[in-house]
Amino acid sequence: MKLVLAPMEGLVDDIMRDILTRVGGIDLCVTEFVRVTHHLHSARTFHRLAPELLAGAQTRAGTPVRVQLLGSDPDSLAQNAQRAAELGAPGVDLNFGCPAPTVNRHRGGAILLTEPDVLFQIVSAVRAAVPANIPVTAKMRLGYEDKTLALTCARAIADAGADELTVHGRTKLEGYRPPAHWDWIARIREAVAIPVTANGEVWTLEDYRQIRRDSGCDTVMIGRGLVACPDLAWRIKQTGGEGEMPPMPWEEMMPWVRDFYQQCMERGGVSRYPASRLKQWLGQLKRTWPEAGEWFDRVRREENPLTIAGWLGIDPH
């Protein structure tokens, strides 16, 4: 019953990881991707995207944080993976699943699922560059345009030496449209000899039970479902994944919203950053709580972070 917080570019940053892991139930986090082209990133770049590296590579709750890399050049990825390990990353994850068009146009993410040989070369190079005690993992989708190469890609990743594989149960073209094909995750799990983590379209306790049944996986990665309902992982652990347990009341959620906004203000000051991040999160939270929708409607046209801080009862000084 291991639960992993998914890496989501522009959404699950270190502030969100801090909040969600302190709510509880999450066993492991993976960072937003570090984009690798043809140069070795500085420690500063890694610390900007994964500041947890400066605190034992874990969140304040003590949850380990692995670093994710995205790119297509095996040698450059290997060098950056080695640097991440030197900086204290407890694991290096490789992104073969990002569906963003800009990323794919620059030969990163899901587009590499059309080139199983390149997947093998990347994983082999990274595995050789990283100390044996540090896991090298990968995340993939079921394919780019279709699922024709799903098993071939998974085998390439496993045969190259990956320690674990996370599978998002949709192709790139399917994006985030329901359903996720959890039965295909089961096919991949049966085709490789390494542990497989199931991912995609888990919003509720019932979704969690169903993805476990359909995929056969013991470990589940959740992204948008945890952002929209931060206590979902905690409730899964409390119930053992069985039965029902409602989300926390909105009154208990509000302190976490205030904490989140306070951290955003500390980072962004009186820029547009705190307000835009809060609106982004409230837009997700309203899926679970009607009150979040009411707050979203209240703040969506307000750009002054100090005004919003006053509404939330936060002293910006």
C-alpha positions as CSV (number, residue, x, y, z in Angstrom):
1,M,0.0,0.0,0.0
2,K,2.6,2.5,-1.1
3,L,1.4,5.9,-2.3
4,V,3.4,8.2,-4.5
5,L,2.7,11.9,-5.2
6,A,3.0,12.4,-8.9
7,P,5.2,15.0,-10.5
8,M,3.1,17.6,-12.3
9,E,4.8,20.4,-14.1
10,G,3.6,23.9,-12.9
11,L,1.4,22.4,-10.2
12,V,3.2,20.1,-7.7
13,D,6.2,22.2,-6.7
14,D,8.0,22.1,-3.4
15,I,5.3,24.2,-1.7
16,M,2.6,21.8,-2.8
17,R,4.7,18.8,-1.9
18,D,5.2,20.3,1.6
19,I,1.4,20.8,2.2
20,L,0.3,17.5,0.8
21,T,2.9,15.4,2.6
22,R,2.1,17.1,5.9
23,V,-1.6,16.3,5.4
24,G,-0.4,12.8,5.4
25,G,-0.4,9.3,3.8
26,I,2.2,10.0,1.0
27,D,5.2,7.7,1.0
28,L,7.3,9.2,-1.8
29,C,7.4,12.3,-4.0
30,V,8.9,12.9,-7.4
31,T,9.9,16.5,-8.5
32,E,8.8,18.4,-11.5
33,F,11.1,17.5,-14.4
34,V,14.6,19.0,-14.7
35,R,14.9,19.7,-18.5
36,V,18.2,18.3,-19.8
37,T,19.5,19.3,-23.2
38,H,23.3,19.1,-23.8
39,H,24.8,20.6,-20.7
40,L,25.4,19.8,-17.1
41,H,23.1,21.7,-14.7
42,S,24.5,23.6,-11.8
43,A,23.6,22.7,-8.2
44,R,21.6,25.9,-8.1
45,T,19.3,24.7,-10.8
46,F,18.7,21.4,-9.0
47,H,18.1,23.3,-5.7
48,R,15.6,25.6,-7.4
49,L,13.4,22.8,-8.6
50,A,14.1,20.5,-5.6
51,P,15.0,22.6,-2.6
52,E,14.4,19.6,-0.5
53,L,17.9,18.5,-1.5
54,L,19.1,21.1,1.0
55,A,17.2,19.4,3.7
56,G,18.1,15.7,3.4
57,A,16.1,15.3,0.2
58,Q,12.8,15.1,2.1
59,T,9.8,17.3,2.8
60,R,9.2,18.8,6.3
61,A,7.0,15.7,6.9
62,G,10.0,13.5,6.3
63,T,8.8,12.2,2.9
64,P,11.6,11.3,0.5
65,V,11.8,13.3,-2.8
66,R,13.3,11.8,-5.9
67,V,14.5,14.0,-8.7
68,Q,13.0,13.6,-12.2
69,L,15.0,14.3,-15.4
70,L,13.6,14.9,-18.9
71,G,15.5,14.8,-22.1
72,S,16.7,12.6,-25.0
73,D,20.5,12.6,-24.9
74,P,21.8,9.6,-23.0
75,D,25.1,11.1,-22.1
76,S,23.7,14.4,-20.8
77,L,21.0,12.7,-18.8
78,A,23.7,10.4,-17.3
79,Q,25.8,13.3,-16.3
80,N,22.9,15.2,-14.7
81,A,21.7,12.0,-13.0
82,Q,25.1,11.7,-11.5
83,R,25.0,15.3,-10.2
84,A,21.6,14.8,-8.7
85,A,22.9,11.8,-6.9
86,E,25.9,13.7,-5.7
87,L,23.5,16.4,-4.4
88,G,21.7,13.8,-2.3
89,A,18.8,12.7,-4.4
90,P,17.5,9.4,-3.0
91,G,16.5,8.3,-6.5
92,V,16.5,9.5,-10.1
93,D,13.4,9.3,-12.2
94,L,13.2,9.5,-16.0
95,N,10.3,11.2,-17.7
96,F,8.9,9.3,-20.7
97,G,5.4,10.4,-20.3
98,C,5.0,14.2,-20.5
99,P,2.3,14.9,-23.1
100,A,3.0,18.7,-23.4
101,P,3.3,19.6,-27.1
102,T,6.3,21.9,-26.6
103,V,8.2,19.2,-24.7
104,N,7.4,16.6,-27.3
105,R,8.5,18.9,-30.2
106,H,11.9,19.2,-28.5
107,R,12.1,15.4,-28.3
108,G,11.3,15.0,-24.6
109,G,8.6,13.1,-22.7
110,A,6.1,10.9,-24.4
111,I,7.5,11.3,-27.9
112,L,10.3,9.0,-26.9
113,L,7.8,6.1,-26.7
114,T,8.1,5.9,-30.5
115,E,11.8,5.0,-30.0
116,P,12.2,2.0,-27.7
117,D,15.9,1.8,-28.6
118,V,16.5,5.3,-27.3
119,L,14.7,4.5,-24.1
120,F,17.1,1.6,-23.6
121,Q,20.1,3.8,-24.3
122,I,18.9,6.5,-21.8
123,V,18.1,4.1,-19.0
124,S,21.4,2.1,-19.5
125,A,23.5,5.3,-19.5
126,V,21.8,6.7,-16.4
127,R,22.0,3.4,-14.5
128,A,25.7,3.1,-15.2
129,A,26.3,6.7,-14.0
130,V,24.3,6.5,-10.7
131,P,25.6,4.5,-7.7
132,A,24.0,1.1,-7.4
133,N,22.3,2.0,-4.1
134,I,20.3,4.8,-5.7
135,P,17.2,3.7,-7.6
136,V,16.8,4.6,-11.2
137,T,13.1,4.7,-12.1
138,A,11.1,5.7,-15.1
139,K,7.5,6.9,-15.9
140,M,5.8,6.2,-19.2
141,R,2.5,6.4,-20.8
142,L,0.9,3.6,-22.9
143,G,2.3,5.1,-26.1
144,Y,2.3,8.2,-28.2
145,E,-0.5,7.9,-30.8
146,D,-1.5,4.3,-29.8
147,K,-0.6,1.4,-27.6
148,T,1.3,-0.7,-30.2
149,L,4.7,-0.3,-28.6
150,A,3.6,-0.3,-24.9
151,L,5.0,-3.6,-24.0
152,T,8.1,-3.1,-26.1
153,C,8.9,0.2,-24.4
154,A,8.3,-1.2,-21.0
155,R,10.6,-4.1,-21.7
156,A,13.3,-1.8,-23.0
157,I,13.2,0.3,-19.8
158,A,13.3,-2.8,-17.6
159,D,16.0,-4.6,-19.6
160,A,18.2,-1.5,-19.5
161,G,18.3,-1.7,-15.7
162,A,15.5,0.4,-14.3
163,D,14.6,-0.5,-10.8
164,E,11.0,0.5,-11.0
165,L,8.5,1.6,-13.7
166,T,5.4,3.9,-13.3
167,V,2.8,3.6,-16.0
168,H,0.2,6.2,-16.7
169,G,-2.7,4.3,-18.2
170,R,-3.3,6.5,-21.3
171,T,-1.4,7.5,-24.5
172,K,-0.2,10.9,-25.2
173,L,-3.1,11.6,-27.6
174,E,-5.6,10.5,-24.9
175,G,-4.1,13.2,-22.6
176,Y,-6.0,13.3,-19.4
177,R,-9.4,12.3,-20.9
178,P,-11.2,9.5,-19.0
179,P,-10.9,6.6,-18.8
180,A,-7.4,5.5,-17.9
181,H,-6.8,1.9,-19.1
182,W,-5.7,0.2,-15.9
183,D,-6.0,-3.2,-17.5
184,W,-3.1,-2.2,-19.8
185,I,-1.0,-1.4,-16.7
186,A,-1.6,-5.1,-15.7
187,R,-0.4,-6.3,-19.1
188,I,2.8,-4.3,-18.6
189,R,3.3,-5.5,-15.0
190,E,3.1,-9.1,-16.3
191,A,5.6,-8.4,-19.1
192,V,8.4,-7.0,-16.9
193,A,10.3,-8.3,-14.0
194,I,10.6,-5.0,-12.0
195,P,8.0,-3.4,-9.7
196,V,5.3,-1.4,-11.6
197,T,3.4,1.5,-10.1
198,A,-0.1,2.3,-11.4
199,N,-1.1,5.9,-12.2
200,G,-4.0,7.7,-13.8
201,E,-7.5,8.9,-12.9
202,V,-7.6,8.1,-9.2
203,W,-9.9,10.6,-7.5
204,T,-11.6,8.6,-4.8
205,L,-11.3,5.6,-2.4
206,E,-13.2,3.5,-4.9
207,D,-10.9,4.6,-7.8
208,Y,-8.0,3.5,-5.6
209,R,-9.5,0.1,-5.0
210,Q,-10.4,-0.3,-8.7
211,I,-6.9,0.6,-10.0
212,R,-5.4,-1.9,-7.5
213,R,-7.8,-4.6,-8.7
214,D,-7.4,-3.9,-12.4
215,S,-3.7,-3.3,-12.5
216,G,-2.6,-5.8,-9.8
217,C,-0.1,-3.2,-8.6
218,D,0.6,-2.6,-4.9
219,T,2.0,0.9,-5.4
220,V,-0.2,3.7,-6.8
221,M,0.9,7.2,-7.9
222,I,-1.7,10.0,-7.6
223,G,-1.4,13.5,-9.0
224,R,-4.5,15.6,-9.6
225,G,-6.6,13.5,-7.2
226,L,-4.4,14.6,-4.3
227,V,-4.2,18.2,-5.4
228,A,-8.0,18.3,-5.6
229,C,-8.5,16.3,-2.3
230,P,-5.3,16.6,-0.2
231,D,-6.4,14.1,2.5
232,L,-7.1,11.3,-0.1
233,A,-3.8,9.5,0.7
234,W,-4.4,9.8,4.4
235,R,-7.9,8.4,4.1
236,I,-6.6,5.5,2.0
237,K,-4.1,4.7,4.8
238,Q,-6.7,5.1,7.5
239,T,-9.1,2.7,5.9
240,G,-6.6,0.3,4.4
241,G,-8.2,1.2,1.1
242,E,-11.4,-0.5,2.2
243,G,-14.8,1.1,3.0
244,E,-15.6,4.8,2.8
245,M,-14.5,7.9,4.7
246,P,-15.5,11.4,3.7
247,P,-13.0,14.1,3.0
248,M,-12.2,16.5,5.9
249,P,-14.6,19.3,6.4
250,W,-13.8,22.6,4.7
251,E,-13.1,24.2,8.0
252,E,-10.2,21.8,8.5
253,M,-9.0,22.4,5.0
254,M,-8.8,26.1,5.3
255,P,-5.7,26.2,7.5
256,W,-3.9,24.3,4.8
257,V,-5.0,26.9,2.2
258,R,-3.8,29.7,4.4
259,D,-0.5,27.9,5.0
260,F,-0.1,27.4,1.2
261,Y,-0.8,31.1,0.5
262,Q,1.5,32.2,3.2
263,Q,4.4,30.2,1.7
264,C,3.5,31.6,-1.8
265,M,3.7,35.1,-0.4
266,E,7.0,34.5,1.2
267,R,8.3,33.4,-2.2
268,G,6.6,35.8,-4.5
269,G,6.0,38.9,-2.3
270,V,3.6,41.4,-3.8
271,S,3.9,40.0,-7.3
272,R,1.1,38.2,-9.1
273,Y,2.6,34.8,-8.1
274,P,0.7,34.2,-4.8
275,A,-2.7,35.1,-6.2
276,S,-2.2,33.0,-9.4
277,R,-1.0,30.0,-7.4
278,L,-4.0,30.2,-5.0
279,K,-6.5,30.5,-7.9
280,Q,-4.9,27.5,-9.5
281,W,-5.3,25.4,-6.4
282,L,-8.8,26.6,-5.6
283,G,-9.7,25.6,-9.1
284,Q,-8.7,22.1,-8.3
285,L,-10.1,22.0,-4.7
286,K,-13.6,23.0,-5.9
287,R,-13.9,19.5,-7.3
288,T,-14.2,18.3,-3.7
289,W,-15.5,21.3,-1.7
290,P,-18.2,23.7,-2.9
291,E,-16.7,26.3,-0.5
292,A,-13.5,26.2,-2.6
293,G,-15.5,27.3,-5.6
294,E,-17.0,30.2,-3.6
295,W,-13.4,31.3,-2.6
296,F,-12.3,30.9,-6.2
297,D,-15.1,33.1,-7.4
298,R,-14.1,35.7,-4.8
299,V,-10.4,35.9,-5.6
300,R,-10.3,35.2,-9.3
301,R,-10.4,38.8,-10.4
302,E,-8.3,40.1,-7.5
303,E,-4.6,40.7,-8.3
304,N,-3.4,42.4,-5.1
305,P,-1.9,39.6,-2.9
306,L,-2.3,41.8,0.2
307,T,-6.0,42.1,-0.3
308,I,-6.3,38.3,-0.6
309,A,-4.2,37.8,2.5
310,G,-6.6,40.0,4.4
311,W,-9.5,38.0,3.3
312,L,-7.7,34.8,4.4
313,G,-6.9,36.3,7.8
314,I,-3.1,36.4,7.1
315,D,-0.9,39.1,8.4
316,P,1.6,39.6,5.5
317,H,4.1,41.3,7.9
